Amino acid sequence: MKYGIIGTGAIGGYYGARLAHAGHEVHFLLHSDYDYVCQHGLRVHSWMGDFHLSHPHVYKDTHEMPQCDVVLVCLKTNNNSLLTDLLPPLLHSNTLVVLIQNGIGVEADVQQMFPSVSLVAGLAFICSSKTEPGVVNHQHYGSINLGNYSCSDAKLVEQLLAELRGANVEANLVDYETARWRKAVWNMPFNGMTVALQCQTKDLMEQPDSRRLIYEQMLEACRASQALGVKGVDEAFAQKMMKMTDEMVPYSPSMRLDWDYHRPMEIHYLYTRPLQLAREAGCPMPRLEMLEATLRFMEGRYIEH
């Protein structure tokens, strides 16, 4: 299949490069490092083995890109309003759009923008960063779960899974709601807490008080998901996420990097939206509500200045 990547950062750069390295036709939308990648290519430093795409298909404008069979949207959700201009040139009648983005409620809002487009949620479990032009640093993990939101062509989703696996990416099909809330169980505590306490994941896990708070926040997300009727997000899963994080290399999640570079943080879909749903279901998440308020205070101060 022919692939388009909107948002060639730590996530889009990694999965797109994996597919291209495996021989698939991949078209990358770039912004600040377009000229650099044109000259030097796209490099992935990976714990699984480094590789380099010397002449990837790169663009500054999606209107110059071809229509694609699969589009991976890897923008920060703060920029989703741009999709009304970015996405249409890449679409044909059967294009599958995969939203590899953080948070709860993303697909519902994008579907309102594009009612006829087939959407799949992409939930990446990966430690990856891009802090210099044309270089993706893949530090640990790398799997992706796909949750079918509105695609009626099951064979298309299966083909995507097969091609990801063939590109050395562990990929699985999971229930959509389960996938989104399982990712939230990890994202809601660690993204915000690394900002609020100015640390990395390992620091939070090694200090007993912060470790206990992280676990309590995970359990809040588990209980909220259950109140919303979501299956498979329980205390056993929270314990699994704790163990996974114990084994993880020291890591700064995407929200911590946004804070470090004074970029807007993805507070709405990571916190505001799920917190609202939890309250409406009669299962508020007070620890995570306090974390949301802290993040909004911190962001407000650096954006104002």
C-alpha positions in Angstrom: 0.0 0.0 0.0 1.0 3.6 -0.5 1.5 5.6 2.8 1.3 9.2 3.7 2.7 10.6 7.0 1.3 13.8 8.4 3.6 14.8 11.2 7.1 13.4 10.7 8.2 13.7 14.3 9.2 11.1 16.9 6.2 8.9 16.1 5.4 9.5 12.5 9.1 9.6 11.6 9.6 6.2 13.3 6.7 4.2 11.9 7.0 5.8 8.5 10.7 5.1 8.3 10.1 1.5 9.3 7.6 1.1 6.5 9.9 2.8 4.0 12.9 0.7 5.2 10.8 -2.4 4.5 10.3 -1.3 0.9 6.9 0.4 1.0 6.2 3.6 -0.7 6.0 6.3 2.0 5.4 10.0 1.5 6.5 12.3 4.5 5.1 15.7 5.3 7.9 17.8 6.9 8.0 21.3 8.3 11.1 22.7 10.0 13.6 20.1 8.8 12.5 19.7 5.2 15.7 21.1 3.7 17.9 19.0 6.1 16.1 15.8 5.2 16.2 16.6 1.5 20.0 16.8 1.8 20.8 14.3 4.4 17.9 11.8 4.5 16.0 10.5 7.6 18.0 8.6 10.2 16.6 6.3 12.9 18.8 5.5 15.9 17.1 2.5 17.4 17.7 0.1 20.2 16.7 -2.6 17.7 19.4 -1.4 15.2 20.0 1.9 13.4 19.1 2.6 9.8 19.0 5.4 7.3 16.7 6.5 4.5 19.0 8.3 2.1 16.3 9.7 -0.3 12.9 9.6 1.3 9.8 11.1 -0.5 9.5 14.4 1.4 7.2 17.4 1.0 6.4 20.8 2.6 2.8 20.8 1.3 0.2 17.9 1.2 -1.2 19.4 -2.1 2.1 18.2 -3.7 1.7 14.7 -2.3 -0.1 11.8 -4.0 -3.3 10.2 -2.8 -2.5 7.4 -0.4 -4.1 4.1 0.7 -3.2 4.8 4.4 -2.5 8.1 6.0 -0.8 8.1 9.5 -1.8 11.3 11.3 0.9 11.9 13.9 0.3 15.6 14.6 -0.1 16.9 18.2 -3.9 17.1 18.8 -3.5 20.8 19.4 -3.0 21.1 15.6 -6.0 19.0 14.5 -7.7 22.0 13.1 -5.1 22.0 10.3 -6.4 18.6 9.1 -9.2 20.3 7.1 -6.5 21.6 4.8 -3.8 19.0 5.2 -5.8 15.8 4.8 -8.0 16.1 1.7 -5.3 16.0 -1.0 -4.1 12.6 0.3 -7.6 11.0 0.2 -9.2 8.7 -2.3 -12.5 6.9 -1.9 -11.0 4.1 0.2 -8.2 5.8 2.1 -7.7 4.5 5.7 -6.7 7.3 8.2 -4.9 6.2 11.3 -4.8 8.7 14.2 -1.7 8.0 16.1 -2.5 10.6 18.7 -2.9 10.9 22.5 -6.1 11.2 24.4 -9.8 10.4 24.5 -12.4 11.6 22.0 -10.0 12.4 19.1 -11.7 10.1 16.6 -15.2 11.5 17.3 -14.0 15.1 16.6 -12.0 14.2 13.4 -15.0 12.1 12.2 -17.2 15.2 12.4 -14.6 17.0 10.2 -14.6 14.1 7.7 -17.9 12.1 8.0 -17.1 9.7 5.2 -13.5 8.9 6.0 -12.6 5.5 7.5 -10.8 6.1 10.9 -8.6 3.8 13.0 -7.0 4.7 16.3 -3.3 4.0 16.6 -2.0 3.5 20.1 1.8 3.5 20.1 3.7 2.0 23.1 7.1 3.5 22.3 9.9 5.5 23.8 10.9 7.8 20.9 12.0 11.4 20.5 13.1 13.8 17.8 15.1 16.7 19.2 17.3 17.4 16.1 16.6 17.7 12.4 16.2 14.5 10.5 17.0 12.1 13.4 14.5 9.9 15.3 15.8 8.4 18.6 14.0 5.2 19.2 14.9 4.3 22.8 12.6 1.4 23.8 9.5 -0.6 22.9 7.8 0.3 19.6 4.6 -1.7 19.4 1.3 -0.3 18.2 -2.3 -1.3 18.8 -5.0 -0.5 16.2 -8.6 0.2 17.3 -11.1 0.3 14.5 -13.3 3.3 14.9 -15.3 3.5 11.6 -13.6 1.4 8.9 -16.0 -1.1 7.3 -13.3 -2.8 5.3 -11.8 -5.3 7.7 -9.4 -6.6 5.0 -7.8 -3.2 4.7 -7.1 -3.1 8.4 -5.7 -6.6 8.3 -3.4 -5.6 5.4 -2.1 -2.7 7.4 -1.4 -4.9 10.4 0.4 -7.4 8.1 2.6 -4.7 6.5 3.5 -3.1 9.9 4.5 -6.6 11.2 6.5 -7.1 8.0 8.3 -3.8 8.8 9.5 -5.1 12.2 6.7 -3.4 14.1 4.7 -5.4 16.6 1.1 -4.5 15.7 -2.2 -5.9 17.1 -5.9 -5.2 16.5 -7.8 -4.4 19.7 -11.2 -3.1 20.8 -11.3 0.7 20.1 -12.6 1.9 23.5 -10.3 -0.6 25.4 -7.3 0.6 23.4 -7.9 4.3 24.0 -8.4 3.9 27.8 -5.5 1.5 28.2 -3.3 4.1 26.7 -4.8 6.8 29.0 -4.0 4.6 32.0 -0.3 5.3 31.3 -0.5 8.7 29.6 -2.6 10.5 32.2 -0.2 10.0 35.1 3.2 10.0 33.4 2.8 12.8 30.9 1.5 15.3 33.4 3.6 14.2 36.4 6.9 14.5 34.5 5.9 18.1 33.8 4.6 18.9 37.3 7.6 17.4 39.1 10.2 18.2 36.4 11.5 14.7 36.1 11.6 11.6 34.0 9.6 8.4 34.3 12.3 6.6 36.2 12.4 9.3 38.9 8.7 8.9 39.5 9.0 5.1 39.8 12.0 5.2 42.2 10.6 7.6 44.8 8.0 5.8 47.0 5.6 8.7 47.4 5.5 9.5 43.7 5.3 5.9 42.8 2.2 5.4 45.0 0.6 8.5 43.5 1.2 7.3 40.0 -0.5 4.0 40.8 -3.4 5.7 42.4 -3.9 7.9 39.3 -3.8 4.8 37.1 -6.5 3.2 39.3 -8.6 6.3 38.9 -8.4 5.9 35.1 -9.2 2.2 35.4 -12.3 2.9 37.5 -13.5 5.6 35.1 -13.2 3.4 32.1 -15.2 0.7 33.9 -17.9 3.2 34.7 -18.1 4.0 31.0 -18.6 0.4 30.2 -15.1 -0.3 28.8 -13.8 -3.8 29.3 -10.2 -5.0 30.0 -8.9 -2.0 31.8 -8.6 -3.1 35.4 -6.1 -3.2 38.3 -4.2 -6.1 36.7 -3.6 -3.9 33.7 -2.4 -1.0 35.9 0.1 -3.4 37.6 1.3 -4.5 34.1 1.9 -0.8 33.2 3.8 -0.3 36.4 6.0 -3.2 35.6 6.5 -2.1 32.0 7.6 1.4 33.3 10.0 -0.1 35.8 11.7 -1.9 32.9 11.7 1.2 30.7 14.8 3.4 30.0 14.6 6.8 31.7 12.1 8.7 29.5 10.6 12.1 29.0 7.1 11.7 27.5 5.8 14.0 24.7 4.1 16.4 27.1 7.4 16.9 29.0 9.2 17.7 25.8 6.4 20.2 24.9 7.0 21.9 28.2 10.7 21.9 27.8 10.4 23.6 24.4 7.6 25.9 25.5 5.0 24.4 23.2 1.3 24.1 24.0 0.6 20.9 25.8 -2.1 18.4 24.8 -4.2 19.0 27.9 -7.7 18.8 26.3 -7.7 15.3 25.0 -5.3 13.9 27.6 -7.1 15.3 30.6 -10.1 17.6 30.1 -12.1 15.3 27.8 -11.7 12.0 29.8 -12.2 13.9 33.1 -15.5 15.3 31.8 -16.6 11.8 30.6 -15.7 10.3 34.0 -17.7 13.0 35.9 -20.7 12.4 33.7 -20.5 8.7 34.4 -20.5 9.4 38.2 -16.8 8.4 38.6 -14.7 11.5 39.0 -10.9 11.3 39.1 -9.8 13.8 41.7 -6.1 13.2 41.6 -6.0 13.6 37.9 -8.3 16.7 38.1 -5.7 18.3 40.4 -3.0 17.4 37.9 -5.0 18.9 35.0 -5.4 22.2 37.0 -1.6 22.2 37.8 -0.8 21.7 34.1 -3.1 24.5 33.0 -1.6 26.8 35.6 2.0 26.0 34.4 1.1 26.3 30.7 -0.7 29.6 31.3 2.4 31.1 32.9 4.9 30.2 30.1 2.5 31.0 27.3 1.7 34.5 28.8 5.4 35.2 29.1 
